[in-house]
Amino acid sequence: MTKKPSRPKRQEQQQIVGLIGIGLDNQDQHIRLTTGEHYVLYGGSQETHERMVDAAIHVTETLRRKGKSLPEASVEEVIDLLREAHERQR
């Protein structure tokens, strides 16, 4: 049996095409849904949903000011912006 020569694995660049937020702490049975160009946020209490909206807006607006859209940003950059949004909410 002959072994095929191994090929270097092509590393595909990761891309974030959208954000999805799901809140699970809803007690009032109110259905909350917010959509944007690159995000969908569903559920949660009023406070949780507002925090998800604030985070999504922070990410998309910060990228817009840099002249980028979500798919154009690196995964690391988006993660950093989400962390920054979380820190701002404390």
GUPABA-215267 format. One record per residue: residue number from 1; residue in three letters; chain; x, y, z of N, C-alpha, C in turn. Coordinates in steps of 0.1 Angstrom, whole numbers, plus 5000, padded with zeros to 4 digits. Example, Ala and Ser with C-alpha at 12.3 -4.5 7.8 and 13.67 -1.06 7.14 Angstrom:
2
> 1; ALA; A; 5132; 4943; 5078; 5123; 4955; 5078; 5132; 4967; 5078
> 2; SER; A; 5128; 4978; 5071; 5137; 4989; 5071; 5129; 5000; 5079
END
This chain:
90
> 1; MET; A; 5008; 4988; 5000; 5000; 5000; 5000; 5009; 5012; 5000
> 2; THR; A; 5006; 5021; 4991; 5015; 5034; 4990; 5007; 5045; 4997
> 3; LYS; A; 5015; 5053; 5004; 5010; 5064; 5012; 5011; 5076; 5003
> 4; LYS; A; 5000; 5084; 5002; 5000; 5096; 4995; 5008; 5107; 5003
> 5; PRO; A; 5015; 5115; 4995; 5022; 5125; 5002; 5013; 5135; 5009
> 6; SER; A; 5016; 5139; 5021; 5008; 5148; 5028; 5009; 5162; 5023
> 7; ARG; A; 4998; 5168; 5022; 4997; 5182; 5018; 4996; 5191; 5030
> 8; PRO; A; 5002; 5203; 5029; 5000; 5212; 5040; 4985; 5216; 5041
> 9; LYS; A; 4979; 5216; 5053; 4965; 5219; 5055; 4964; 5234; 5052
> 10; ARG; A; 4954; 5237; 5044; 4952; 5251; 5041; 4943; 5257; 5052
> 11; GLN; A; 4949; 5267; 5059; 4941; 5273; 5069; 4932; 5284; 5063
> 12; GLU; A; 4919; 5282; 5065; 4910; 5292; 5060; 4909; 5303; 5071
> 13; GLN; A; 4908; 5315; 5066; 4906; 5326; 5075; 4892; 5326; 5081
> 14; GLN; A; 4891; 5327; 5094; 4878; 5327; 5100; 4872; 5341; 5098
> 15; GLN; A; 4859; 5340; 5097; 4851; 5353; 5094; 4838; 5352; 5102
> 16; ILE; A; 4835; 5363; 5108; 4822; 5365; 5115; 4813; 5372; 5106
> 17; VAL; A; 4802; 5365; 5103; 4792; 5371; 5093; 4780; 5377; 5101
> 18; GLY; A; 4779; 5374; 5113; 4768; 5380; 5121; 4769; 5376; 5136
> 19; LEU; A; 4761; 5383; 5144; 4761; 5380; 5158; 4746; 5376; 5161
> 20; ILE; A; 4745; 5366; 5170; 4732; 5361; 5175; 4733; 5362; 5190
> 21; GLY; A; 4723; 5368; 5196; 4721; 5369; 5210; 4708; 5363; 5214
> 22; ILE; A; 4709; 5354; 5224; 4697; 5348; 5230; 4697; 5350; 5245
> 23; GLY; A; 4686; 5357; 5249; 4685; 5359; 5264; 4675; 5348; 5269
> 24; LEU; A; 4679; 5342; 5280; 4671; 5331; 5286; 4665; 5335; 5299
> 25; ASP; A; 4665; 5347; 5304; 4661; 5351; 5317; 4647; 5358; 5317
> 26; ASN; A; 4639; 5356; 5307; 4626; 5363; 5306; 4616; 5357; 5315
> 27; GLN; A; 4610; 5366; 5324; 4600; 5361; 5333; 4586; 5367; 5329
> 28; ASP; A; 4586; 5378; 5321; 4573; 5385; 5318; 4566; 5380; 5306
> 29; GLN; A; 4571; 5370; 5299; 4565; 5364; 5287; 4564; 5374; 5275
> 30; HIS; A; 4571; 5385; 5276; 4572; 5395; 5265; 4582; 5390; 5255
> 31; ILE; A; 4579; 5390; 5243; 4588; 5386; 5232; 4596; 5398; 5227
> 32; ARG; A; 4609; 5397; 5229; 4618; 5407; 5224; 4626; 5403; 5213
> 33; LEU; A; 4626; 5410; 5202; 4634; 5407; 5190; 4639; 5420; 5184
> 34; THR; A; 4652; 5420; 5182; 4659; 5432; 5176; 4668; 5427; 5165
> 35; THR; A; 4667; 5433; 5154; 4676; 5429; 5143; 4683; 5441; 5137
> 36; GLY; A; 4695; 5438; 5132; 4703; 5448; 5126; 4709; 5442; 5113
> 37; GLU; A; 4718; 5449; 5107; 4723; 5444; 5094; 4731; 5431; 5097
> 38; HIS; A; 4738; 5430; 5108; 4747; 5419; 5110; 4744; 5412; 5124
> 39; TYR; A; 4732; 5414; 5129; 4729; 5408; 5142; 4714; 5405; 5144
> 40; VAL; A; 4711; 5395; 5152; 4697; 5392; 5156; 4698; 5389; 5171
> 41; LEU; A; 4689; 5396; 5178; 4689; 5394; 5193; 4675; 5390; 5197
> 42; TYR; A; 4674; 5379; 5204; 4661; 5374; 5208; 4660; 5371; 5223
> 43; GLY; A; 4648; 5375; 5228; 4645; 5370; 5242; 4652; 5379; 5253
> 44; GLY; A; 4651; 5373; 5265; 4657; 5379; 5276; 4648; 5389; 5283
> 45; SER; A; 4651; 5392; 5295; 4644; 5402; 5303; 4646; 5416; 5296
> 46; GLN; A; 4639; 5426; 5300; 4641; 5439; 5294; 4656; 5443; 5296
> 47; GLU; A; 4661; 5442; 5308; 4675; 5446; 5311; 4685; 5438; 5302
> 48; THR; A; 4683; 5425; 5302; 4692; 5416; 5294; 4692; 5420; 5279
> 49; HIS; A; 4680; 5422; 5274; 4679; 5425; 5260; 4685; 5438; 5257
> 50; GLU; A; 4683; 5448; 5265; 4690; 5461; 5263; 4705; 5460; 5263
> 51; ARG; A; 4710; 5451; 5272; 4725; 5449; 5273; 4730; 5443; 5260
> 52; MET; A; 4722; 5433; 5254; 4726; 5427; 5241; 4726; 5438; 5230
> 53; VAL; A; 4715; 5446; 5230; 4714; 5456; 5220; 4726; 5466; 5221
> 54; ASP; A; 4729; 5470; 5233; 4740; 5480; 5235; 4753; 5474; 5230
> 55; ALA; A; 4755; 5461; 5233; 4768; 5454; 5229; 4768; 5453; 5214
> 56; ALA; A; 4757; 5450; 5207; 4757; 5448; 5193; 4759; 5462; 5186
> 57; ILE; A; 4753; 5472; 5192; 4755; 5486; 5186; 4769; 5490; 5188
> 58; HIS; A; 4775; 5488; 5200; 4789; 5491; 5202; 4798; 5485; 5192
> 59; VAL; A; 4796; 5472; 5190; 4805; 5465; 5180; 4803; 5471; 5166
> 60; THR; A; 4791; 5472; 5161; 4789; 5477; 5148; 4792; 5491; 5146
> 61; GLU; A; 4790; 5500; 5155; 4793; 5514; 5154; 4808; 5516; 5155
> 62; THR; A; 4815; 5509; 5164; 4829; 5511; 5164; 4836; 5506; 5151
> 63; LEU; A; 4831; 5495; 5146; 4837; 5490; 5133; 4833; 5500; 5122
> 64; ARG; A; 4821; 5506; 5122; 4817; 5515; 5112; 4827; 5528; 5112
> 65; ARG; A; 4830; 5532; 5124; 4839; 5544; 5125; 4853; 5541; 5120
> 66; LYS; A; 4857; 5528; 5120; 4869; 5523; 5115; 4868; 5520; 5100
> 67; GLY; A; 4857; 5522; 5094; 4855; 5519; 5080; 4853; 5505; 5077
> 68; LYS; A; 4849; 5497; 5086; 4847; 5482; 5084; 4833; 5478; 5087
> 69; SER; A; 4830; 5466; 5081; 4817; 5460; 5085; 4821; 5447; 5093
> 70; LEU; A; 4811; 5441; 5099; 4814; 5429; 5108; 4822; 5418; 5100
> 71; PRO; A; 4818; 5415; 5088; 4825; 5404; 5080; 4840; 5408; 5077
> 72; GLU; A; 4842; 5421; 5077; 4856; 5426; 5074; 4865; 5426; 5086
> 73; ALA; A; 4860; 5425; 5098; 4868; 5426; 5110; 4873; 5412; 5113
> 74; SER; A; 4884; 5412; 5120; 4890; 5399; 5124; 4882; 5394; 5136
> 75; VAL; A; 4883; 5381; 5138; 4876; 5375; 5149; 4881; 5381; 5162
> 76; GLU; A; 4894; 5383; 5164; 4900; 5388; 5176; 4894; 5402; 5178
> 77; GLU; A; 4893; 5410; 5168; 4888; 5424; 5169; 4874; 5424; 5175
> 78; VAL; A; 4865; 5415; 5169; 4852; 5415; 5174; 4851; 5410; 5188
> 79; ILE; A; 4859; 5400; 5192; 4859; 5395; 5206; 4863; 5407; 5215
> 80; ASP; A; 4873; 5414; 5211; 4878; 5425; 5219; 4867; 5436; 5221
> 81; LEU; A; 4860; 5439; 5210; 4849; 5448; 5211; 4837; 5444; 5220
> 82; LEU; A; 4834; 5431; 5219; 4824; 5425; 5228; 4828; 5426; 5243
> 83; ARG; A; 4841; 5423; 5245; 4846; 5424; 5259; 4845; 5438; 5264
> 84; GLU; A; 4849; 5448; 5255; 4849; 5462; 5258; 4834; 5466; 5262
> 85; ALA; A; 4825; 5461; 5254; 4811; 5465; 5256; 4806; 5459; 5270
> 86; HIS; A; 4811; 5447; 5273; 4807; 5441; 5286; 4813; 5449; 5297
> 87; GLU; A; 4825; 5453; 5296; 4832; 5461; 5307; 4824; 5475; 5309
> 88; ARG; A; 4820; 5480; 5298; 4813; 5493; 5299; 4799; 5492; 5306
> 89; GLN; A; 4794; 5480; 5306; 4781; 5478; 5312; 4781; 5475; 5327
> 90; ARG; A; 4793; 5473; 5332; 4795; 5470; 5346; 4793; 5483; 5354
END
